[in-house]
Structures are given as C-alpha cells and as structure tokens.
C-alpha cells in the first residue's frame, strides 16, 4: 500500500516507518525539516518536506495514498516558553488543514494519533486539543474511515523528571501515591498503528494503547534503582505550587495551566475513566525496560 505519515521520524515515526517499509509498503514521510530527508531515505521511505500549516502541500502529498497517518504535537505548535503562542488554537488549525487536505486528496482511510483524555471536552487540561482535533476529523464524510489511536502517557515524558531529580533530589508533581495508572512506549504505539493499517477499515474506531500500569511510587522506585538512587521519591505538591513553579521559569501560561490540570486529572483518575471502560491488552515494553533508557539519559546530563 501507499502510506503517507505526518510527524517526521521521531519517537513513533521512526519505528513506524521502519516497520511499514519492512512490511513492503511504499511509505512517504512528511517532515518540516529538510535535513531529515537523508535519514528518511535511509529508512527506505520517501521524504516530503513541507508544513502541516500548508493544506495545499498536504493535499498534494496525500493524493494517491491508500492510508494517511495524521498526528499533531504541542512542540509543532510552538516553544513552551513563548508566551504569545496559543497552542490550542494553532493545533485546531492543523486539524482543519488535515480535514481540508483529506477531502481535497480523496483519501478514504485515515489513522489519527490522538490521546488518552480525548473523550473529554474539558477537565483534561492541555489534552483538550486532542478532543478538538478528533471532533474536526469526525466532520469528514462518512465515506472516510478513521481509526483514532489513543495512547496513554508516554514513558518518554518521564525524561522531564531529570531536571527536578538533579535540582531537588525527587520527582515532583501535583499527584502521586500507590494508585496505578497506565503508561506506554512509543515502540508499542508504532506496533499497534502498523497492525491497524493492515486491518480492515470501516466507519470510525477508537483504540487505546498502553504498555504497563504502575503507580507513581513504583515509577520512582524503578527509575531510582536504574540511576543508582534507590531512595528516590515521588514528592507531591499542590496544584498552585506546581503552576507557580512553571510560571516562575517563564513557561507559557496556557501550557503551564494545561499541564497542571492534566496532571490533576491523572491523580483523580478522571482522565482514565473511558480508558478503563475500553481497556486494551498491554504491550511488550514495560517500565523496567524503559528505566534502562532513562538511566542512560540521566547519566548523560550529569
């Protein structure tokens, strides 16, 4: 099949591209960075250099594809420390660009990388943009089949813990404790997406993706043991303290407030209500596997 992937060759895109190419598909990878073209070719794929903010470019690239894979990220919308960026509005516009390009290109099969929390219009913090883009894509004609992939929190988000471990000697958040929550490896996400691309498309489908279910205290123990700090703790502060901390270092207010609310919904369990109604089989990459990668990254920053 001819498959077009947005999102370049990051944590998900690289293993997804590699797997699809090995399965014999003709894969085109969209990237905004011209210097990624060589690396895309090395994976056996075709680079298409352009922007998600250009619906004409997207439509031209999508034309002739059997399947398009759509994703949008906060990082693609702007710098977290740029106080003038409206991240939600910017990503909503990317969603509109995708919709326009799918219609113009005639593509009938779409896989969209959404997220846990996309079932919520509010109360999910910064993840509201996933709800919005799902709603935009659901406006596409019924002749377009869409598979909405909803992974839970990425293990790779834990790399952000390194700063506080070095500065404060602890993982710091506005929730914690022994209540388990799901986490996922980008490798398992890529595997599920590749599987879905080779499965029949019909109507609209939602699939959650997770690798392991562990508590904050279990995360601290696993990461602490991996980096040689067996006493590492997960320290809980108030929503107000967390928000103040982020704003004090110059973070965009929408991002700071959005992450604070998102993490509060993790702690209350509200974020996971729909996940547990449609709980998936867990993937292959467990927390102890990721802890090895975390340790490498931690020691590289010392």
N, C-alpha and C positions, 0 to 999 in steps of 0.2 A: 504493500500500500504506500501511497504518497502521504506523508505525515509532516505537518508544519508545527514546530514547537516555538512558543514565545518563552521569554525568560532566560535566554542565553544558556550558558553551561555552568551554572552554579551548583549548589549542593544537591539539587534534584535534577536539574537539566543535564548535567554531565553523565550520571549513571543511567538516566532515562535514554539519552541519545545513544549511549554505548549499547544498551540492551536492545533498543529498536533496530539499530544498524545490524547487530549480530543476528537478529531475527529475520533479516533480509528486507527490511523496509527502506524506502527511499526517504530520507529524513532531511528536512530543511530546518535550520535553527536560526531564529531571529535574534540579533543582538544589536544593541545601540553602539557597541564599541568595535571599531574597525580592527583593532589589534587582536580581537578574539577570532577573527576569520581563520587564521592559520591553525589554531587549536581545534576549531570546529572541523576543519578538513581532516586533521589528524585522527579524529574520531570516526571518519568515514561519512560525515554529513556535509550538507551544502550550506554555506553561510549566506544569510540575507541581512545586510547591515542597514538598519533603519530604526525608526522610533515608534513606540506604542502610541505616541501623541499624533501620529500621522495616519489617519484612517485610509487615505488613498494608497499609501505604501502597504499597509496591512492587507487591504483588499486585493492588491496585485499579487502579493506573496501567497495569500490564501487560495487564489484561483487555481483550480485543478487538483486541490488536495482532497484526499478521502477523509482525513480527520485533521482538525486543528486542536492544539492544546493551548489553552489560554490561562495565563496567570498574571497577577499584579502584586507588587510588593510595596511596602512603605518606603523602602530605600529608593525605589524607582521614582517615587513622587517628590523626593527632596531630602535635604540634610536635616537630621533630627534637631540640629542646633540653629537652624534658620527659623527665626521667629515669625517670618512673614508667610511661610508656606501653609496653605490649607490642605492638609493631606487627604481628608475625606473627599473634598470637592475635586481634587486632582485625580484621585483614583476613580471616582464616579465617572469622570470624563473619559478615562481609559476604558471603562466598561462600555460607555456609549460608543467609543471608537471601535471596540470589538464587535458590538452589535451591528454597527453600520457596515463593517468590513465583511462580516459573515453573510449578511444579506446581499451585499454587492457581489461577493465572490461565488455565491451559490452553494457554499459548503453545507452539508446536511448532517455532519457528525462532529460534535464538539465535546471535548473533555475540559472541564474547568477546575483549576485548583482553587478551592475555597478554603474553609477553615471550620474548626470547632467554633461554636458560637454564632454561626451564620444564620441559625434559625431565629435569632433574637434581633428585633429591631432596635432595642435599647437595653441597657444594663450590661452590655458586653464590652464596654469601653471602646478602644481603638479598633476592635474587630468588627465594628459596625460597618466598615467599608466592605467586608465580605458579604454581609447581608444585602447591602445596596447593589453590589455587582451581580449577585445571584438574581435579584429582582429585575435588574436591567436585562440580563440574558434570558430570563423567563418571558420577556416580551417578544422574543423571536418567534416566528411562525411555528406552528405545531409540527410542520414538516422537518424541522431541525431537531434532531435528538441530542440531548445534553446529559452528560454524566458529571454531576457535581461531586468532586472529591473533597472530603472534609477531614484533613489530618488534624490531630491534636497538637499540643505544644511540641516544638522541635527540640530534640536533645541539644542541637547546636545553639539554641537560645541560652543554654547554661554557660556558654563561654563568657557571657556578660557578668557572671558571678566573680570572675577572676579579679576584677578591679577591687571589689569590696573584700575579697579574701586577702588580697595583698595589703589593703589600707586598713581594714577593720578586723581582720582575722576571723571573719564569719560570712556566711551567706545572709543577706539582709532583704527581707520582703515584708509586705503587709499581710501575709498569711503564712501558715506553717503547720507543724504538728505531725500527727501519725495517720491522718486520713489519706488514703491512696488516691492518686489521680493519674490519668494516662499521659504518656509521652511517646514520641515517635522519632524514628530515624529517617532522614531523607532517603536512605537506601531502600527502606521498606515502602516509602511513598512511591518512589520510582518503579519498584517492582509491581505494586498494585496498579499504577497507571498503565504500565505496559500490558498487564493482564487484561485490564478493562478495554484497551484499544483493540485487542484481538477477540473480544467477546461481542455478542450481538448488541446493537444499539436499538433502543425503542423507547420513545417518549422521553420522560425526564426521570433520572435516577440520582439518588443520594447515597454515598458510601463513606462511612467513617473509616479512618486509618489510624492504627495505634500499634506500638511495638511492645510496651511494657506498662504496668501500673504499679507505681511506687509512691510512697509518702515523701513529703519534704525532708523529714528526718532520715529516711532511708537514702535519699539523694545526698544529703550532707555526709552520711557515713560512707557511701560508696566513693564519692569524689574525694573526701578526706583521706581515705585509705589509699586511693590511687596516687595522690600527690604527696604522701608522706606526712599528712596531718590528721591522724586518726581521731583527734578531739574536735575536728571541725564541726561547728554547729550551724543550724539554720535559725537565725535570730529574727523575731517578729517585732515590727514597729507599726505604728498607727498609719492609716491612710494619709492623714495630714502630714506626718513626719516624712513619709516616702515622697509625697508630692513636693513638699518643701525642699527635700534633698535634690530632687531632679531639677526643679526650677532654679535652685541656687547655683547649679553648674551651667545654666544657660540653655537648658533644653526647651524646645518649642512647647508652649503651654498646652496645645491640643494633644501632642504626643505624651507629655507628662501626665496630664489628666486621664488620657485614654488608657495608658498602661496601668495607672493606679486603679482605675475602675475595673479593668480586665482582670488584674490580679486579685482584687477583692471578690470578683465573681468566681474565680478559681477557688478561693478559700471557702466561700459559702456553698459551693457546689452547683450554683445556678447555671454556670457555664456548661456543665456536663449533663444536664437533665436529658436533653434529646439524645446525646451520645449513649447513655445507658438504656434508653428505650430501643436503640438500634446498635447494640454493642457488637463490634466486629471481632473476628478471630485476631489474636495478636500476632505481630510479625516476628521476624527472626532476630533482630538486633536488640539486645537487652541493655539495661542500664550499665551492667558491669562491662559490656563491650565498649560502650561509649566512654566510660570512665578512663579507658586507656588513651583515647584521643584527647580527652580533657586534660589528662596529665601531661601529654606532650605539649599542648598549647600553653598550659600553666607554666611549665618549666622554661619554655621559650621566651616568656615575658618577664622572667626574673632578672 
